[in-house]
Amino acid sequence: QVQLVESGGGLVQAGGSLRLSCAASGSMFSISTMGWYRQASGKQRELVARITVFGRTNYADSVKGRFSISRDNAENTVYLQMNSLKVEDTAVYYCNLNPPGVGNDYWGQGTQVTVSS
């Protein structure tokens, strides 16, 4: 069974930075694509960034050049470095583990990021 635990959220002023972490239990981390999603109040959950087992990344257009996703397979942890934060980045951020083949994704409980003006 996979468990994902996010940390690092909080309140920050616009222009500031935060680093989110997601620690995964179990043995699937190193063979899975990892992602960060977010859901703002009243909106649908959206992809923020994703990283494959080969280190290939992709980002939502709204965060390109400001956010960076990375992974540490030795520590079973994925990170999201968020710089130049904007008020519109305010949301609950969720960690996602997408295993290879046909199977269910796993989600963390979410961590709140609030950016004040």
PyMOL commands that set and color helices and strands:
alter all, ss='L'
color gray80, all
select helices_A, chain A and resi 29-31+87-89
alter helices_A, ss='H'
color red, helices_A
select strands_A, chain A and resi 4-7+10-13+18-24+33-39+46-51+57-59+67-72+77-82+91-98+106-107+111-116
alter strands_A, ss='S'
color yellow, strands_A
deselect
rebuild
show_as cartoon
